[in-house]
Amino acid sequence: MFAIIWRGALFAGLSLAVLPGAVRAQERAVLTLDEALARAGVDESAQVQSDNPRLIGPQAETDAARALIDQARLRPNPELAFEAENIAGSGAFSGLQATEYTLSLSQRLELGGKRGARIRSAEAEARVAMLSGELSVAELSRMVRERYIEAVASAARLELARDVVERNRELARIAGLLVEVGREPPLRSLRAEAALAEAEAEFEAARASEIAARSALVALWGETSPPPDVPSAFPGIEPPAMLLASPSALRLQVARAEREAADAAIDRERSLGVPDPAISAGVRRFEESRDQAFLVGVSIPLPFRNRNQGNIAAAEARFRAASAREAVARADFELEVTQARGRFLAAEARVETLSQTSLPQAEEALRLVRIGYRNGRFPLIEVLAAAEARDAIREALIQAQEDRGRLAAQLIWLGAQ
């Protein structure tokens, strides 16, 4: 009868150790994934502009590129010139009697399609900045999802560590009582105390990791207040159903836009190699006779040495480099899509196997060991071994769920258009 009472206490302690962490999570407000995306400013439903510094920079770069388009549309300014000749000379030119005053206005004429090439180049650079900004938003969305998944995994591991501590604490208490009444050898109590100390150390490490994961999450939107709690249940993140290496993918669009901008830069530099004439018109006044005369003139630079050939060669080299980067980006993108899709499917299969087969089997094995221990067929160490095996499967399930969520976030980023 005494053994039955103590075994019943053991089962009660083990039952308390497996309380689901979701019950504890429901007792306090938690941050959802949608709320995290909204705080970071990457929620698609948000209509207000975010004050997240990670988004302000790319947006400012886009605004600067658009301002350069307006600047490229401007034509050269006219030039006003004033000259005074024959001032304070000698003889007939002494004083101001023979002074001649000239007032002229000149205008440089852009030839070779400079203005059009300049505008097209600025527009191409603005498109690169715009697409790069959109890619930055997609990358921030991926980081929020990944860090949220890491925070949830840390919370789940903290719940598991707490369960292990509670179980080992109860087992250490029961082992001590059994040693006192002579049901177990003293070594059993020492082993239980050592297991409890190890579980408590693991719990402290899990708690520190959980706080660090939540802090890393809120750092994505610059929050300095204590990080909010996250649930220990993984959110459902579904990747695109059909993900191919489409030319509309943002990463490929950026690479293509950079190549087009480099091509437009070649035309701009070639146009700068064409000399621009300047025409002028003005009036001259002769102080001595009080007469006036009109002036017209044309000046043309002579491109004997500088025909902008160095800048043209540099632009052509940048175009070749951008073309090569586009080809590399496409090859890397296709490989990354294939690998991420395969890893996601593998992680999804692991989650299904662990949750639908392995964990129920471990729970059933633990139940049978408890029954055998109740009937005197198994020692206490078998119960501990079965519980540890079940905990190892719970840890493997958490890791598989974390991998699946992280890969789903990566696939969503790869599919951004």
Secondary structure, DSSP 4 states (H G I P E B T S, - for coil): -HHHHHHHHHHHHHHHHT--HHHHHTTS----HHHHHHHHT--TT--SPP--HHHHHHHHHHHHHHHHHHHHHPPPPPEEEEEEES-S-SGGGSTTTT-EEEEEEEEEPP-TTHHHHHHHHHHHHHHHHHHHHHHHHHHHHHHHHHHHHHHHHHHHHHHHHHHHHHHHHHHHHHHHHHHHTTSS-HHHHHHHHHHHHHHHHHHHHHHHHHHHHHHHHHGGGT--SPPPP--SSPP--PPPSS----TTSHHHHHHHHHHHHHHHHHHHHHHHTS---EEEEEEEEETTTTEEEEEEEEE----SS-SSHHHHHHHHHHHHHHHHHHHHHHHHHHHHHHHHHHHHHHHHHHHHHIIIIIHHHHHHHHHHHHHHHHTTSS-HHHHHHHHHHHHHHHHHHHHHHHHHHHHHHHHHHHT--
